[in-house]
Amino acid sequence: MARPGDPLTAYSRHSAVLSFGWEVNPLIFSHSQLETYERCPFKYRLLYLEKIKAGRRSIEAFMGSLVHETLEKLYRDLRMSRLPELEDLSRFFVDAWRASYGEDVFIVRSEYGEEDYLNTGLRCLENYYRRYYPFRGGGTPLWLERRVQIPLCDQEGRRVNFIGVLDRLDYLEGGRYEIHDYKTSQFLPTQEMLEGDRQLSLYQLAVEASFPDVKEVELVWHYLVFDRELRLRRERKRLQEVAADALRVVREIEQASDFPPRESELCDWCEVQEHCPRRKHLYMVAKLPVRELGMDRGIQLVDEYAEWHARKKEAEEKLEEVRKEIIEFAEFHGVEKIQGTSGVLSLSRVRRPVLPPEGSEERERLEEVLRGASKWEAACTLSPSKVSSLASGEELDEETRNRLRELLSWEESVSLKMRGLFE
């Protein structure tokens, strides 16, 4: 029976983890789903709730899938006692590239072209091949690109099945297993980032559930661009934490009523940005020829807004300059109204208090006076107009008003108001 609160309750070393045989209508999530939600809830909504089909893919994703496919071929050939030459694998990769590369593949980094990514993929394969040739020193590959599931139990006792595709599982003698993951990323993670990995930790649970003789599992990442191998062993407590965190994200997704877009540097690589309110127009404009950019109404409106915004700033600066001259003119001539051809400008002078800075001793004394006069609200939300009203009105007794005035300094504020000739 499931024990609520223990994420590994549904998991056991005798659980079947193939892609069949599960209970009817279980909750099913993948690491990719959780990662998508964490990065951008709106993208999660598009892909997994609205079931939008992405009609394109980044060249990085395209290259990565073909590198995985080629390494899968390598190990399937080895199973059949055939050791392919590096040239054979490179030819397989290039042929697959030429056959499947099309307009659905897009490039974000415009300084690089298709051939640059093709050569990077070939270098990844060469790095791997030369490092591990002749492929006899490791374990025996049991799984290649295997779809797995691992059942966990959430706080309500419900089973949540996590699914994924494990790149390669090797068996070493003595109940030792290695989970291998190929990466073609241009970014090499730190050890701390590896410690936070969720994907391979869930795969470890799948392996332990499938093989009763498991004594040790090691997680192995191959960062092919850098020709680096990174390794990690998980303690049981850490696996429980990872499982609990995965269930936490599932819970958050289930309870979400809103899936807002979340912008990041990854937006340029999004394969569904044409559906995103924050990226749709950018995507539309990026596809336009240069000669047609000026015809887009969105571009016209933004340019017009930018022009008027610049004029507004210039006008505000000029108005402030003229305002100072008007005040000086009025003071010199002793007038409060000035005639113009388009109307009459009136000047109003008001004395207003200058509040002491927050945190100062004078400010604390001012607030103390107001609290003592049962004006707690005024003390909490001090404003020049409110304090001026209290200092000159009848709300406070004369003694309190005098104490209040002693704590204030005053300045003169001049306002201008224009009236037309026929108003």
C-alpha positions as CSV (number, residue, x, y, z in Angstrom):
1,M,0.0,0.0,0.0
2,A,1.3,3.5,-0.9
3,R,2.6,5.6,2.0
4,P,1.7,9.3,1.5
5,G,4.7,11.5,1.8
6,D,7.3,9.0,0.7
7,P,8.1,9.7,-2.9
8,L,9.8,6.3,-3.4
9,T,6.8,4.3,-2.1
10,A,5.6,3.3,-5.6
11,Y,9.2,2.5,-6.6
12,S,10.7,-0.9,-5.9
13,R,13.4,-3.1,-7.4
14,H,10.7,-5.4,-8.8
15,S,8.8,-2.6,-10.6
16,A,8.4,-3.1,-14.3
17,V,9.7,0.1,-16.1
18,L,9.1,-0.7,-19.7
19,S,6.7,1.5,-21.6
20,F,3.6,-0.8,-21.0
21,G,1.7,-2.4,-18.2
22,W,0.7,0.6,-16.2
23,E,-2.5,1.3,-14.3
24,V,-5.3,3.0,-16.2
25,N,-5.0,6.8,-16.5
26,P,-1.9,7.4,-14.4
27,L,-0.2,10.8,-14.1
28,I,2.6,10.8,-16.6
29,F,5.3,13.4,-16.8
30,S,8.8,13.6,-18.3
31,H,11.9,15.4,-17.2
32,S,11.6,17.5,-20.4
33,Q,8.0,18.5,-19.4
34,L,9.2,19.7,-15.9
35,E,12.1,21.5,-17.3
36,T,9.9,23.3,-19.9
37,Y,7.5,24.4,-17.2
38,E,10.3,25.7,-15.0
39,R,11.8,27.7,-17.9
40,C,8.6,29.0,-19.4
41,P,5.1,28.1,-18.2
42,F,3.6,29.4,-21.4
43,K,5.7,27.1,-23.6
44,Y,4.6,24.2,-21.4
45,R,0.9,25.3,-22.0
46,L,1.5,25.4,-25.7
47,L,3.3,22.0,-26.0
48,Y,1.6,19.9,-23.4
49,L,-1.9,21.4,-22.8
50,E,-2.8,22.9,-26.1
51,K,-0.8,20.2,-28.0
52,I,0.8,22.7,-30.4
53,K,3.0,20.8,-32.9
54,A,6.3,22.5,-33.4
55,G,7.0,22.9,-37.1
56,R,10.7,23.6,-36.7
57,R,13.7,22.8,-34.6
58,S,17.0,24.5,-33.8
59,I,20.1,23.3,-35.6
60,E,21.6,22.5,-32.2
61,A,18.7,20.1,-31.4
62,F,19.0,18.7,-35.0
63,M,22.7,18.1,-34.6
64,G,22.3,16.5,-31.1
65,S,19.7,14.0,-32.3
66,L,21.9,12.9,-35.2
67,V,24.9,12.5,-32.9
68,H,22.8,10.3,-30.6
69,E,21.6,8.3,-33.6
70,T,25.1,7.7,-34.8
71,L,26.4,6.6,-31.3
72,E,23.4,4.3,-31.1
73,K,24.5,2.7,-34.4
74,L,28.1,2.4,-33.0
75,Y,26.9,0.3,-30.1
76,R,24.4,-1.8,-32.1
77,D,27.2,-2.7,-34.5
78,L,29.4,-3.6,-31.5
79,R,26.7,-5.9,-30.3
80,M,26.9,-7.7,-33.6
81,S,30.6,-8.1,-33.2
82,R,31.3,-5.4,-35.8
83,L,33.7,-2.5,-35.0
84,P,32.9,0.3,-37.4
85,E,35.7,2.6,-38.5
86,L,35.5,6.3,-37.6
87,E,35.1,7.0,-41.3
88,D,32.0,4.8,-41.5
89,L,30.4,6.5,-38.6
90,S,31.2,9.9,-40.0
91,R,29.7,8.9,-43.4
92,F,26.6,7.7,-41.6
93,F,26.3,11.0,-39.8
94,V,26.8,13.1,-42.9
95,D,24.4,11.0,-45.0
96,A,21.7,11.3,-42.3
97,W,22.4,15.1,-42.1
98,R,22.0,15.6,-45.9
99,A,18.9,13.5,-46.0
100,S,17.0,15.2,-43.2
101,Y,18.3,18.8,-43.1
102,G,15.6,21.1,-44.4
103,E,13.8,24.4,-44.0
104,D,12.4,23.3,-40.7
105,V,15.9,23.6,-39.2
106,F,16.7,27.2,-38.0
107,I,20.0,28.8,-37.0
108,V,20.0,31.5,-34.3
109,R,23.7,32.3,-34.3
110,S,23.8,34.0,-37.7
111,E,27.6,34.2,-37.7
112,Y,27.7,30.4,-38.2
113,G,26.3,28.3,-41.0
114,E,25.1,24.8,-41.6
115,E,28.6,23.5,-42.4
116,D,29.9,24.8,-39.1
117,Y,27.4,22.8,-37.1
118,L,27.9,19.7,-39.4
119,N,31.6,19.9,-38.6
120,T,31.0,20.3,-34.9
121,G,28.9,17.2,-34.9
122,L,31.7,15.3,-36.7
123,R,34.2,16.6,-34.1
124,C,31.9,15.3,-31.3
125,L,31.9,11.9,-32.8
126,E,35.7,11.9,-33.5
127,N,36.4,13.0,-29.9
128,Y,34.2,10.2,-28.5
129,Y,35.6,7.5,-30.9
130,R,39.2,8.3,-30.2
131,R,38.7,8.5,-26.4
132,Y,37.1,5.0,-26.1
133,Y,38.4,3.1,-29.1
134,P,38.5,0.0,-29.3
135,F,35.5,0.0,-26.9
136,R,36.6,-3.0,-24.8
137,G,37.5,-1.4,-21.5
138,G,34.0,-0.5,-20.2
139,G,30.9,-2.5,-19.4
140,T,28.4,-4.4,-21.5
141,P,25.7,-2.1,-23.0
142,L,22.3,-3.4,-21.9
143,W,20.1,-0.6,-23.0
144,L,20.5,1.7,-26.0
145,E,18.1,4.7,-26.4
146,R,15.7,2.8,-24.1
147,R,12.3,4.3,-23.1
148,V,11.9,3.9,-19.3
149,Q,9.3,4.7,-16.6
150,I,9.7,5.1,-12.9
151,P,6.6,5.3,-10.6
152,L,6.7,7.7,-7.6
153,C,4.1,8.4,-5.0
154,D,3.0,11.9,-4.2
155,Q,1.8,13.3,-0.8
156,E,-1.8,12.2,-1.6
157,G,-0.7,8.6,-2.3
158,R,-1.2,9.0,-6.0
159,R,1.2,7.3,-8.5
160,V,3.1,9.6,-10.8
161,N,5.0,7.9,-13.6
162,F,8.1,9.6,-15.0
163,I,9.1,8.7,-18.4
164,G,12.3,9.3,-20.5
165,V,14.7,7.9,-23.0
166,L,18.0,6.6,-21.5
167,D,20.9,7.0,-23.9
168,R,22.9,3.9,-22.7
169,L,23.1,1.6,-19.7
170,D,26.2,-0.4,-19.2
171,Y,26.6,-3.4,-16.8
172,L,29.9,-4.0,-15.0
173,E,30.7,-7.0,-12.9
174,G,29.7,-7.1,-9.3
175,G,26.3,-5.5,-9.6
176,R,27.7,-2.2,-10.9
177,Y,25.9,-0.2,-13.5
178,E,26.6,3.0,-15.4
179,I,24.1,5.3,-17.0
180,H,25.6,7.2,-19.9
181,D,24.2,10.5,-21.3
182,Y,25.6,12.2,-24.5
183,K,25.6,16.0,-24.6
184,T,26.5,18.2,-27.5
185,S,25.9,21.4,-25.6
186,Q,28.4,24.3,-25.9
187,F,28.2,24.7,-22.1
188,L,30.2,22.6,-19.7
189,P,28.4,22.4,-16.3
190,T,30.1,22.8,-12.9
191,Q,30.1,19.9,-10.3
192,E,27.5,21.9,-8.4
193,M,25.2,21.9,-11.4
194,L,25.7,18.1,-11.9
195,E,24.6,17.7,-8.2
196,G,21.4,19.4,-9.1
197,D,20.6,17.1,-12.1
198,R,17.2,15.5,-12.0
199,Q,17.1,13.6,-15.3
200,L,19.7,10.9,-14.7
201,S,18.7,10.6,-11.0
202,L,15.2,9.5,-12.1
203,Y,16.9,7.1,-14.6
204,Q,18.8,5.6,-11.8
205,L,15.6,4.8,-10.0
206,A,14.4,3.1,-13.2
207,V,17.6,1.0,-13.4
208,E,17.4,0.0,-9.8
209,A,13.7,-1.0,-10.3
210,S,14.6,-3.2,-13.3
211,F,17.7,-5.1,-12.0
212,P,17.5,-6.7,-8.5
213,D,21.3,-7.3,-8.4
214,V,22.1,-3.5,-8.4
215,K,24.7,-2.6,-5.9
216,E,26.0,0.6,-7.3
217,V,25.0,3.0,-10.1
218,E,27.2,5.7,-11.5
219,L,25.9,8.6,-13.6
220,V,28.2,9.5,-16.6
221,W,27.9,12.5,-18.8
222,H,29.8,12.8,-22.0
223,Y,30.2,16.4,-23.0
224,L,31.4,15.7,-26.5
225,V,32.3,19.2,-27.7
226,F,34.8,19.5,-24.8
227,D,35.9,15.8,-24.9
228,R,35.1,15.6,-21.2
229,E,33.6,12.8,-19.1
230,L,31.9,13.8,-15.9
231,R,30.8,11.3,-13.2
232,L,28.6,11.3,-10.2
233,R,27.2,8.8,-7.6
234,R,24.0,9.5,-5.8
235,E,23.3,8.7,-2.2
236,R,19.9,7.3,-1.3
237,K,18.9,10.5,0.6
238,R,19.7,12.6,-2.4
239,L,17.6,10.4,-4.7
240,Q,14.7,10.9,-2.3
241,E,15.2,14.7,-2.5
242,V,15.3,14.6,-6.3
243,A,12.1,12.5,-6.4
244,A,10.4,14.8,-3.9
245,D,11.4,17.9,-5.9
246,A,10.1,16.3,-9.2
247,L,6.7,15.7,-7.5
248,R,6.7,19.2,-6.1
249,V,6.9,20.6,-9.7
250,V,4.1,18.2,-10.8
251,R,2.0,19.5,-8.0
252,E,2.8,23.1,-9.0
253,I,1.8,22.4,-12.6
254,E,-1.5,20.7,-11.5
255,Q,-2.4,23.7,-9.3
256,A,-1.4,26.4,-11.8
257,S,-4.3,28.5,-13.2
258,D,-2.1,30.8,-15.2
259,F,0.9,29.9,-17.5
260,P,2.6,33.2,-18.2
261,P,5.5,33.5,-20.7
262,R,8.9,33.9,-19.1
263,E,11.5,35.5,-21.2
264,S,15.2,34.5,-21.1
265,E,18.2,34.2,-23.4
266,L,16.7,30.8,-24.5
267,C,13.7,32.5,-26.3
268,D,15.6,32.8,-29.6
269,W,15.9,29.0,-29.6
270,C,12.2,28.4,-28.9
271,E,10.5,26.3,-31.6
272,V,7.0,27.7,-30.9
273,Q,7.7,31.4,-30.4
274,E,5.4,32.3,-33.2
275,H,2.6,31.5,-30.8
276,C,4.0,33.6,-27.9
277,P,2.6,37.1,-27.2
278,R,6.1,38.3,-26.3
279,R,7.8,36.9,-29.3
280,K,5.3,36.6,-32.1
281,H,5.9,39.9,-33.7
282,L,9.6,39.6,-33.4
283,Y,9.4,36.2,-35.1
284,M,7.2,37.7,-37.9
285,V,9.5,40.6,-38.5
286,A,12.7,38.4,-38.5
287,K,11.4,36.6,-41.5
288,L,10.7,39.7,-43.6
289,P,13.1,40.8,-46.3
290,V,15.0,44.1,-45.4
291,R,13.1,46.0,-48.1
292,E,9.8,45.1,-46.6
293,L,10.5,46.1,-43.0
294,G,9.3,49.6,-43.4
295,M,5.9,48.3,-44.6
296,D,5.1,46.5,-41.4
297,R,2.6,48.4,-39.3
298,G,4.0,47.3,-36.0
299,I,7.4,48.6,-36.9
300,Q,5.9,51.9,-38.1
301,L,4.0,52.3,-34.8
302,V,7.0,51.6,-32.6
303,D,9.2,54.0,-34.6
304,E,6.5,56.6,-34.4
305,Y,6.2,56.1,-30.6
306,A,10.0,56.3,-30.2
307,E,10.1,59.6,-32.2
308,W,7.3,61.2,-30.1
309,H,8.8,59.9,-26.9
310,A,12.1,61.6,-27.8
311,R,10.2,64.8,-28.6
312,K,8.4,64.6,-25.3
313,K,11.6,64.5,-23.4
314,E,13.0,67.4,-25.4
315,A,9.7,69.3,-24.8
316,E,9.8,68.6,-21.0
317,E,13.4,70.0,-20.8
318,K,12.4,73.1,-22.8
319,L,9.2,73.6,-20.7
320,E,11.3,73.5,-17.4
321,E,13.7,76.1,-18.9
322,V,10.9,78.4,-19.9
323,R,9.1,77.9,-16.6
324,K,12.1,79.1,-14.7
325,E,12.3,82.2,-16.9
326,I,8.5,82.9,-16.4
327,I,8.9,82.7,-12.6
328,E,11.9,85.1,-12.7
329,F,9.9,87.5,-15.0
330,A,6.9,87.4,-12.7
331,E,9.0,88.1,-9.6
332,F,10.9,90.9,-11.3
333,H,7.7,92.7,-12.4
334,G,5.6,91.7,-9.4
335,V,2.8,90.1,-11.4
336,E,0.8,86.9,-11.0
337,K,-0.7,86.8,-14.5
338,I,1.1,87.2,-17.8
339,Q,-0.6,88.0,-21.1
340,G,0.3,86.1,-24.3
341,T,-1.2,86.0,-27.8
342,S,-2.7,82.6,-27.2
343,G,-3.9,83.1,-23.7
344,V,-3.2,84.2,-20.1
345,L,-0.8,82.4,-17.8
346,S,-1.6,82.4,-14.1
347,L,1.0,81.8,-11.3
348,S,0.0,80.4,-8.0
349,R,2.4,80.3,-5.0
350,V,1.9,77.8,-2.2
351,R,4.0,77.3,0.9
352,R,4.4,73.6,1.6
353,P,6.3,71.7,4.3
354,V,9.6,69.8,3.6
355,L,9.4,66.5,5.4
356,P,12.5,65.3,7.3
357,P,14.2,62.3,5.7
358,E,13.0,58.8,6.7
359,G,15.0,57.4,9.5
360,S,16.2,60.8,10.7
361,E,15.8,61.9,14.3
362,E,13.6,64.8,13.1
363,R,11.3,62.4,11.3
364,E,10.9,60.2,14.3
365,R,10.0,63.2,16.5
366,L,7.4,64.3,13.8
367,E,5.8,60.8,13.8
368,E,5.8,60.8,17.6
369,V,3.8,64.1,17.7
370,L,1.3,62.7,15.2
371,R,0.9,59.5,17.1
372,G,0.4,61.3,20.3
373,A,-2.4,63.3,18.7
374,S,-4.1,60.1,17.6
375,K,-3.1,60.7,14.0
376,W,-1.6,57.3,13.5
377,E,-2.7,57.0,9.9
378,A,-1.1,60.3,9.0
379,A,2.1,59.2,10.8
380,C,2.2,56.0,8.7
381,T,1.6,57.7,5.4
382,L,3.2,61.1,5.7
383,S,2.8,63.5,2.7
384,P,3.4,67.2,2.4
385,S,-0.2,68.0,1.7
386,K,-1.5,66.0,4.7
387,V,1.0,67.5,7.1
388,S,0.3,71.0,5.8
389,S,-3.4,70.5,6.4
390,L,-2.7,69.3,10.0
391,A,-0.3,72.2,10.7
392,S,-2.8,74.9,9.5
393,G,-6.2,73.4,10.1
394,E,-8.4,72.7,13.1
395,E,-7.9,69.0,13.5
396,L,-5.1,69.5,16.1
397,D,-5.1,71.7,19.2
398,E,-3.0,74.8,19.0
399,E,-0.1,73.4,21.2
400,T,0.2,70.3,18.9
401,R,0.1,72.5,15.8
402,N,2.9,74.7,17.2
403,R,5.0,71.6,18.0
404,L,4.4,70.4,14.5
405,R,5.4,73.6,12.9
406,E,8.6,73.7,14.9
407,L,9.7,70.4,13.4
408,L,9.0,71.5,9.8
409,S,10.9,73.6,7.3
410,W,8.9,75.3,4.5
411,E,9.4,75.9,0.8
412,E,7.5,77.9,-1.8
413,S,6.0,76.0,-4.7
414,V,4.9,77.8,-7.9
415,S,2.3,76.3,-10.2
416,L,1.4,77.6,-13.7
417,K,-2.0,77.4,-15.3
418,M,-2.7,78.5,-18.9
419,R,-6.1,79.8,-20.0
420,G,-7.0,80.5,-23.6
421,L,-8.3,83.9,-24.7
422,F,-11.9,82.6,-25.2
423,E,-12.2,80.4,-22.1
